[in-house]
Amino acid sequence: MAKPANSNTPPEAAHLVSTAINSPADLSAGAQRIHHRNHPINRGLLRATLKSIDIAAAILVAWFTLSLTGNSVLHSSVSLVLPFALIPAAVRWGLKASESYALSYARPVTEHMIRSCIGAGYGLAALCALTAIFYDSTQTRWVMGASYLTFCVIIAVHAHFIVLFKVFTRNGVLSENVVLVGATPNAQRLLSRNGETRELNVVGVFDDRLSRAPKTMEGVPVLGRLDDLMNWERLPEIDRIVVTVTSDARHRVRELIDRLRVLPQRVVLLLDLEGFDPETESLAEIARSPAAYVSGAPDDTRRATMKRASDILFASLMLVAFSPVLLLTALAVKLDSPGPILFRQRRQGFNNQVIRVWKFRSMRHDPVAAERMSRQTESDDERVTRVGKFIRACSLDELPQLINVLRGEMSIVGPRPHALGMTAENDEVQAIVGDYAHRHRVKPGITGWAQVNGSRGPVHTREEVRDRIRLDMEYVNRASFWFDLFIMLITAPCLLGDFNRQR
């Protein structure tokens, strides 16, 4: 809660203090600006998609035109096929040179289309000119026809794509939800530029010095203090936190970073270099660059795409392969004890967002346990059913989480999602380890590095909590496709070799 203004507080400052985010109106103002995206689209991925469509379209047109000449790729000479094979390369070179792939909301549609026409036209015209020099008139006419058809297809693709990009940007599909910390001139400039590009959806600004801060900046509300941000119930829906301060406020920079580092969101430090003095202190002592990730890391679009694609592939194959096991387990759970077959518990997912994790019910039916964990499983726990004891021992109860994977809430590999209210030695687990929230910088997984290293099931002591978080953070720092594949391959042998461990 915001502290009341004292008797020495100026009237205008007292007004600002009294209208901090603690009022429901301010909370709702920030919440209304949040874009809800179950599957956000990355701009880099969108550009890569456009490039792939262009190349695929050019290849198809070239192959189609070559077929019309009565020739084929496999049964024709290299010299005959070469001009047609160069059509995709010519298109790619021309569009890149004209910056047609630099998708920008601020760029008018007409400018983008002019760039696309010039890029594709110059590239294909150069190819036709070279063909006319080295080939006869018949071959040249066919290449010119293929080039013209390719040009028309590429322009049609870009016309539809740029309109789609504008619509996605307006609807917030391409924009991360961001909050700024620091109502500074630096923040003002960032908001002004963002108003043109709309690359970020700035939800609000937070600043401890409310007496100096306006109520809004470039139409973005100043919502409250840093404490209000840390305790905001909508914080899990924020993708990135940008700290905008002057570089001469070194103590304040360090204090802000220390407080924000415990959050799972990526924290970016944006410094104003006007106050920086290299003779007295190195910039690297505060951050490694003017705009630096001091918590988390920049998005790796290729890594994220590969992980999502592999999740969908492996989850689909596993659902088909284990379908008899799923059916038999469901039947056994139903016949063993009264209650639902599936148990959907609230747990912490990516960025601390609350998700419903699917499991086969392995305990006596308790609706309260689905909302918040009352106590962890213990040895010879009377709540565990006969079938539950078996399926928990061999982790069959986790198989329905393949549905969570297909829904995009979980991955095959990642830190295991913990239930809300999970405690060890009477303390909530997030209070035991300062970096606990960092494990939520990636999606939770069905299996993980901690599980294959023996840390599975309940954690009853502080030491067990620390050991699991250490292994989870080791995974977060080492995560890659091959590391995920390695963990998947050794999961079954590790779990079967650990059959007697208490779960």
HULINBEL-V282920 format. One record per residue. N is the residue number from 1. RES is the residue in one letter. SS is DSSP state (A for helix, B for strand, O for the rest). PHI is phi in whole degrees, 0 to 359 (* if undefined). Layout:
n=N res=RES ss=SS phi=PHI
n=N res=RES ss=SS phi=PHI
//
This chain:
n=1 res=M ss=O phi=*
n=2 res=A ss=O phi=287
n=3 res=K ss=O phi=285
n=4 res=P ss=O phi=293
n=5 res=A ss=O phi=293
n=6 res=N ss=O phi=275
n=7 res=S ss=O phi=292
n=8 res=N ss=O phi=270
n=9 res=T ss=O phi=283
n=10 res=P ss=O phi=301
n=11 res=P ss=A phi=303
n=12 res=E ss=A phi=293
n=13 res=A ss=A phi=291
n=14 res=A ss=A phi=298
n=15 res=H ss=A phi=295
n=16 res=L ss=A phi=295
n=17 res=V ss=A phi=296
n=18 res=S ss=A phi=286
n=19 res=T ss=O phi=251
n=20 res=A ss=O phi=288
n=21 res=I ss=O phi=294
n=22 res=N ss=O phi=295
n=23 res=S ss=O phi=279
n=24 res=P ss=A phi=301
n=25 res=A ss=A phi=297
n=26 res=D ss=A phi=292
n=27 res=L ss=A phi=300
n=28 res=S ss=A phi=292
n=29 res=A ss=A phi=296
n=30 res=G ss=A phi=289
n=31 res=A ss=A phi=296
n=32 res=Q ss=A phi=291
n=33 res=R ss=O phi=271
n=34 res=I ss=O phi=282
n=35 res=H ss=O phi=270
n=36 res=H ss=O phi=269
n=37 res=R ss=O phi=225
n=38 res=N ss=O phi=290
n=39 res=H ss=O phi=223
n=40 res=P ss=O phi=298
n=41 res=I ss=O phi=258
n=42 res=N ss=O phi=276
n=43 res=R ss=A phi=297
n=44 res=G ss=A phi=298
n=45 res=L ss=A phi=294
n=46 res=L ss=A phi=295
n=47 res=R ss=A phi=296
n=48 res=A ss=A phi=297
n=49 res=T ss=A phi=295
n=50 res=L ss=A phi=298
n=51 res=K ss=A phi=299
n=52 res=S ss=A phi=295
n=53 res=I ss=A phi=295
n=54 res=D ss=A phi=300
n=55 res=I ss=A phi=294
n=56 res=A ss=A phi=297
n=57 res=A ss=A phi=296
n=58 res=A ss=A phi=296
n=59 res=I ss=A phi=297
n=60 res=L ss=A phi=297
n=61 res=V ss=A phi=295
n=62 res=A ss=A phi=296
n=63 res=W ss=A phi=296
n=64 res=F ss=A phi=297
n=65 res=T ss=A phi=293
n=66 res=L ss=A phi=298
n=67 res=S ss=A phi=295
n=68 res=L ss=A phi=294
n=69 res=T ss=O phi=284
n=70 res=G ss=O phi=89
n=71 res=N ss=O phi=247
n=72 res=S ss=O phi=222
n=73 res=V ss=O phi=297
n=74 res=L ss=O phi=281
n=75 res=H ss=O phi=243
n=76 res=S ss=O phi=235
n=77 res=S ss=O phi=288
n=78 res=V ss=A phi=298
n=79 res=S ss=A phi=296
n=80 res=L ss=A phi=288
n=81 res=V ss=A phi=280
n=82 res=L ss=A phi=306
n=83 res=P ss=A phi=299
n=84 res=F ss=A phi=290
n=85 res=A ss=A phi=292
n=86 res=L ss=O phi=277
n=87 res=I ss=A phi=300
n=88 res=P ss=A phi=300
n=89 res=A ss=A phi=293
n=90 res=A ss=A phi=296
n=91 res=V ss=A phi=296
n=92 res=R ss=A phi=298
n=93 res=W ss=A phi=295
n=94 res=G ss=A phi=296
n=95 res=L ss=A phi=293
n=96 res=K ss=A phi=292
n=97 res=A ss=A phi=295
n=98 res=S ss=O phi=270
n=99 res=E ss=O phi=59
n=100 res=S ss=O phi=286
n=101 res=Y ss=O phi=264
n=102 res=A ss=O phi=277
n=103 res=L ss=O phi=295
n=104 res=S ss=O phi=221
n=105 res=Y ss=O phi=293
n=106 res=A ss=O phi=288
n=107 res=R ss=O phi=283
n=108 res=P ss=O phi=298
n=109 res=V ss=A phi=299
n=110 res=T ss=A phi=298
n=111 res=E ss=A phi=294
n=112 res=H ss=A phi=297
n=113 res=M ss=A phi=292
n=114 res=I ss=A phi=295
n=115 res=R ss=A phi=299
n=116 res=S ss=A phi=295
n=117 res=C ss=A phi=296
n=118 res=I ss=A phi=295
n=119 res=G ss=A phi=298
n=120 res=A ss=A phi=294
n=121 res=G ss=A phi=294
n=122 res=Y ss=A phi=296
n=123 res=G ss=A phi=299
n=124 res=L ss=A phi=287
n=125 res=A ss=A phi=294
n=126 res=A ss=A phi=297
n=127 res=L ss=A phi=295
n=128 res=C ss=A phi=295
n=129 res=A ss=A phi=296
n=130 res=L ss=A phi=295
n=131 res=T ss=A phi=296
n=132 res=A ss=A phi=296
n=133 res=I ss=A phi=285
n=134 res=F ss=A phi=257
n=135 res=Y ss=O phi=235
n=136 res=D ss=O phi=283
n=137 res=S ss=A phi=293
n=138 res=T ss=A phi=295
n=139 res=Q ss=A phi=298
n=140 res=T ss=A phi=297
n=141 res=R ss=A phi=297
n=142 res=W ss=A phi=295
n=143 res=V ss=A phi=294
n=144 res=M ss=A phi=295
n=145 res=G ss=A phi=296
n=146 res=A ss=A phi=296
n=147 res=S ss=A phi=293
n=148 res=Y ss=A phi=296
n=149 res=L ss=A phi=295
n=150 res=T ss=A phi=297
n=151 res=F ss=A phi=302
n=152 res=C ss=A phi=297
n=153 res=V ss=A phi=295
n=154 res=I ss=A phi=298
n=155 res=I ss=A phi=296
n=156 res=A ss=A phi=297
n=157 res=V ss=A phi=299
n=158 res=H ss=A phi=293
n=159 res=A ss=A phi=298
n=160 res=H ss=A phi=290
n=161 res=F ss=A phi=291
n=162 res=I ss=A phi=291
n=163 res=V ss=A phi=293
n=164 res=L ss=A phi=298
n=165 res=F ss=A phi=298
n=166 res=K ss=A phi=297
n=167 res=V ss=A phi=295
n=168 res=F ss=A phi=301
n=169 res=T ss=A phi=294
n=170 res=R ss=A phi=298
n=171 res=N ss=O phi=277
n=172 res=G ss=O phi=82
n=173 res=V ss=O phi=293
n=174 res=L ss=O phi=262
n=175 res=S ss=O phi=254
n=176 res=E ss=B phi=287
n=177 res=N ss=B phi=280
n=178 res=V ss=B phi=232
n=179 res=V ss=B phi=239
n=180 res=L ss=B phi=257
n=181 res=V ss=B phi=247
n=182 res=G ss=O phi=116
n=183 res=A ss=O phi=272
n=184 res=T ss=O phi=250
n=185 res=P ss=A phi=303
n=186 res=N ss=A phi=299
n=187 res=A ss=A phi=295
n=188 res=Q ss=A phi=299
n=189 res=R ss=A phi=294
n=190 res=L ss=A phi=298
n=191 res=L ss=A phi=294
n=192 res=S ss=A phi=295
n=193 res=R ss=A phi=294
n=194 res=N ss=A phi=293
n=195 res=G ss=A phi=298
n=196 res=E ss=A phi=273
n=197 res=T ss=A phi=270
n=198 res=R ss=O phi=55
n=199 res=E ss=O phi=286
n=200 res=L ss=B phi=235
n=201 res=N ss=B phi=260
n=202 res=V ss=B phi=281
n=203 res=V ss=B phi=284
n=204 res=G ss=B phi=183
n=205 res=V ss=B phi=240
n=206 res=F ss=B phi=239
n=207 res=D ss=O phi=205
n=208 res=D ss=O phi=292
n=209 res=R ss=O phi=263
n=210 res=L ss=A phi=293
n=211 res=S ss=A phi=295
n=212 res=R ss=A phi=260
n=213 res=A ss=O phi=265
n=214 res=P ss=O phi=285
n=215 res=K ss=O phi=285
n=216 res=T ss=B phi=220
n=217 res=M ss=B phi=227
n=218 res=E ss=O phi=54
n=219 res=G ss=O phi=83
n=220 res=V ss=B phi=263
n=221 res=P ss=B phi=288
n=222 res=V ss=B phi=273
n=223 res=L ss=B phi=268
n=224 res=G ss=B phi=158
n=225 res=R ss=O phi=268
n=226 res=L ss=A phi=296
n=227 res=D ss=A phi=300
n=228 res=D ss=A phi=295
n=229 res=L ss=A phi=295
n=230 res=M ss=A phi=297
n=231 res=N ss=O phi=258
n=232 res=W ss=O phi=288
n=233 res=E ss=O phi=290
n=234 res=R ss=O phi=266
n=235 res=L ss=A phi=303
n=236 res=P ss=A phi=301
n=237 res=E ss=A phi=272
n=238 res=I ss=O phi=272
n=239 res=D ss=O phi=271
n=240 res=R ss=B phi=213
n=241 res=I ss=B phi=241
n=242 res=V ss=B phi=250
n=243 res=V ss=B phi=268
n=244 res=T ss=B phi=246
n=245 res=V ss=B phi=224
n=246 res=T ss=B phi=277
n=247 res=S ss=O phi=290
n=248 res=D ss=O phi=278
n=249 res=A ss=O phi=271
n=250 res=R ss=A phi=294
n=251 res=H ss=A phi=296
n=252 res=R ss=A phi=293
n=253 res=V ss=A phi=299
n=254 res=R ss=A phi=296
n=255 res=E ss=A phi=296
n=256 res=L ss=A phi=297
n=257 res=I ss=A phi=297
n=258 res=D ss=A phi=299
n=259 res=R ss=A phi=283
n=260 res=L ss=A phi=275
n=261 res=R ss=O phi=297
n=262 res=V ss=O phi=282
n=263 res=L ss=O phi=275
n=264 res=P ss=O phi=284
n=265 res=Q ss=O phi=291
n=266 res=R ss=B phi=291
n=267 res=V ss=B phi=248
n=268 res=V ss=B phi=245
n=269 res=L ss=B phi=260
n=270 res=L ss=B phi=245
n=271 res=L ss=B phi=264
n=272 res=D ss=B phi=264
n=273 res=L ss=A phi=285
n=274 res=E ss=A phi=297
n=275 res=G ss=A phi=263
n=276 res=F ss=O phi=269
n=277 res=D ss=O phi=241
n=278 res=P ss=O phi=292
n=279 res=E ss=O phi=282
n=280 res=T ss=O phi=258
n=281 res=E ss=O phi=201
n=282 res=S ss=O phi=284
n=283 res=L ss=A phi=299
n=284 res=A ss=A phi=296
n=285 res=E ss=A phi=288
n=286 res=I ss=O phi=259
n=287 res=A ss=O phi=199
n=288 res=R ss=O phi=275
n=289 res=S ss=O phi=199
n=290 res=P ss=O phi=301
n=291 res=A ss=B phi=236
n=292 res=A ss=B phi=230
n=293 res=Y ss=B phi=278
n=294 res=V ss=B phi=265
n=295 res=S ss=B phi=209
n=296 res=G ss=O phi=87
n=297 res=A ss=O phi=210
n=298 res=P ss=O phi=301
n=299 res=D ss=O phi=296
n=300 res=D ss=O phi=252
n=301 res=T ss=A phi=299
n=302 res=R ss=A phi=296
n=303 res=R ss=A phi=297
n=304 res=A ss=A phi=296
n=305 res=T ss=A phi=294
n=306 res=M ss=A phi=297
n=307 res=K ss=A phi=293
n=308 res=R ss=A phi=294
n=309 res=A ss=A phi=297
n=310 res=S ss=A phi=292
n=311 res=D ss=A phi=299
n=312 res=I ss=A phi=296
n=313 res=L ss=A phi=296
n=314 res=F ss=A phi=292
n=315 res=A ss=A phi=296
n=316 res=S ss=A phi=295
n=317 res=L ss=A phi=296
n=318 res=M ss=A phi=290
n=319 res=L ss=A phi=297
n=320 res=V ss=A phi=290
n=321 res=A ss=A phi=295
n=322 res=F ss=O phi=263
n=323 res=S ss=A phi=303
n=324 res=P ss=A phi=297
n=325 res=V ss=A phi=295
n=326 res=L ss=A phi=298
n=327 res=L ss=A phi=294
n=328 res=L ss=A phi=293
n=329 res=T ss=A phi=294
n=330 res=A ss=A phi=298
n=331 res=L ss=A phi=295
n=332 res=A ss=A phi=295
n=333 res=V ss=A phi=296
n=334 res=K ss=A phi=295
n=335 res=L ss=A phi=281
n=336 res=D ss=A phi=282
n=337 res=S ss=O phi=204
n=338 res=P ss=O phi=291
n=339 res=G ss=O phi=130
n=340 res=P ss=O phi=291
n=341 res=I ss=O phi=287
n=342 res=L ss=B phi=259
n=343 res=F ss=B phi=239
n=344 res=R ss=B phi=247
n=345 res=Q ss=B phi=254
n=346 res=R ss=B phi=285
n=347 res=R ss=B phi=222
n=348 res=Q ss=B phi=273
n=349 res=G ss=O phi=247
n=350 res=F ss=A phi=300
n=351 res=N ss=A phi=58
n=352 res=N ss=A phi=69
n=353 res=Q ss=O phi=292
n=354 res=V ss=B phi=275
n=355 res=I ss=B phi=235
n=356 res=R ss=B phi=260
n=357 res=V ss=B phi=268
n=358 res=W ss=B phi=272
n=359 res=K ss=B phi=213
n=360 res=F ss=B phi=288
n=361 res=R ss=O phi=293
n=362 res=S ss=O phi=243
n=363 res=M ss=B phi=234
n=364 res=R ss=O phi=301
n=365 res=H ss=O phi=299
n=366 res=D ss=O phi=217
n=367 res=P ss=A phi=300
n=368 res=V ss=A phi=294
n=369 res=A ss=A phi=296
n=370 res=A ss=A phi=290
n=371 res=E ss=O phi=267
n=372 res=R ss=O phi=201
n=373 res=M ss=O phi=289
n=374 res=S ss=O phi=274
n=375 res=R ss=O phi=202
n=376 res=Q ss=O phi=282
n=377 res=T ss=O phi=294
n=378 res=E ss=O phi=239
n=379 res=S ss=O phi=298
n=380 res=D ss=O phi=56
n=381 res=D ss=O phi=295
n=382 res=E ss=O phi=290
n=383 res=R ss=O phi=282
n=384 res=V ss=B phi=282
n=385 res=T ss=O phi=280
n=386 res=R ss=A phi=297
n=387 res=V ss=A phi=294
n=388 res=G ss=A phi=300
n=389 res=K ss=A phi=298
n=390 res=F ss=A phi=289
n=391 res=I ss=A phi=291
n=392 res=R ss=A phi=287
n=393 res=A ss=A phi=296
n=394 res=C ss=O phi=254
n=395 res=S ss=O phi=64
n=396 res=L ss=A phi=292
n=397 res=D ss=A phi=293
n=398 res=E ss=A phi=274
n=399 res=L ss=O phi=302
n=400 res=P ss=O phi=299
n=401 res=Q ss=A phi=291
n=402 res=L ss=A phi=300
n=403 res=I ss=A phi=292
n=404 res=N ss=A phi=301
n=405 res=V ss=A phi=294
n=406 res=L ss=A phi=295
n=407 res=R ss=O phi=283
n=408 res=G ss=O phi=85
n=409 res=E ss=O phi=273
n=410 res=M ss=O phi=222
n=411 res=S ss=B phi=241
n=412 res=I ss=B phi=297
n=413 res=V ss=B phi=240
n=414 res=G ss=O phi=167
n=415 res=P ss=O phi=299
n=416 res=R ss=O phi=295
n=417 res=P ss=O phi=287
n=418 res=H ss=O phi=267
n=419 res=A ss=B phi=288
n=420 res=L ss=O phi=296
n=421 res=G ss=O phi=81
n=422 res=M ss=O phi=294
n=423 res=T ss=B phi=233
n=424 res=A ss=B phi=217
n=425 res=E ss=O phi=53
n=426 res=N ss=O phi=70
n=427 res=D ss=B phi=242
n=428 res=E ss=B phi=295
n=429 res=V ss=A phi=299
n=430 res=Q ss=A phi=291
n=431 res=A ss=A phi=274
n=432 res=I ss=A phi=276
n=433 res=V ss=O phi=240
n=434 res=G ss=O phi=296
n=435 res=D ss=O phi=266
n=436 res=Y ss=A phi=304
n=437 res=A ss=A phi=294
n=438 res=H ss=A phi=295
n=439 res=R ss=A phi=293
n=440 res=H ss=A phi=265
n=441 res=R ss=A phi=281
n=442 res=V ss=O phi=233
n=443 res=K ss=O phi=294
n=444 res=P ss=O phi=293
n=445 res=G ss=B phi=233
n=446 res=I ss=B phi=289
n=447 res=T ss=B phi=230
n=448 res=G ss=O phi=197
n=449 res=W ss=A phi=297
n=450 res=A ss=A phi=295
n=451 res=Q ss=A phi=294
n=452 res=V ss=A phi=283
n=453 res=N ss=O phi=255
n=454 res=G ss=O phi=95
n=455 res=S ss=O phi=265
n=456 res=R ss=O phi=228
n=457 res=G ss=O phi=86
n=458 res=P ss=O phi=290
n=459 res=V ss=O phi=238
n=460 res=H ss=O phi=261
n=461 res=T ss=O phi=239
n=462 res=R ss=A phi=299
n=463 res=E ss=A phi=296
n=464 res=E ss=A phi=294
n=465 res=V ss=A phi=296
n=466 res=R ss=A phi=298
n=467 res=D ss=A phi=294
n=468 res=R ss=A phi=293
n=469 res=I ss=A phi=295
n=470 res=R ss=A phi=300
n=471 res=L ss=A phi=291
n=472 res=D ss=A phi=297
n=473 res=M ss=A phi=290
n=474 res=E ss=A phi=297
n=475 res=Y ss=A phi=294
n=476 res=V ss=A phi=304
n=477 res=N ss=A phi=284
n=478 res=R ss=A phi=255
n=479 res=A ss=O phi=307
n=480 res=S ss=O phi=199
n=481 res=F ss=A phi=299
n=482 res=W ss=A phi=289
n=483 res=F ss=A phi=293
n=484 res=D ss=A phi=299
n=485 res=L ss=A phi=297
n=486 res=F ss=A phi=298
n=487 res=I ss=A phi=296
n=488 res=M ss=A phi=297
n=489 res=L ss=A phi=292
n=490 res=I ss=A phi=265
n=491 res=T ss=A phi=297
n=492 res=A ss=A phi=300
n=493 res=P ss=A phi=300
n=494 res=C ss=A phi=293
n=495 res=L ss=A phi=289
n=496 res=L ss=A phi=292
n=497 res=G ss=O phi=284
n=498 res=D ss=O phi=241
n=499 res=F ss=O phi=298
n=500 res=N ss=O phi=269
n=501 res=R ss=O phi=292
n=502 res=Q ss=O phi=290
n=503 res=R ss=O phi=232
//
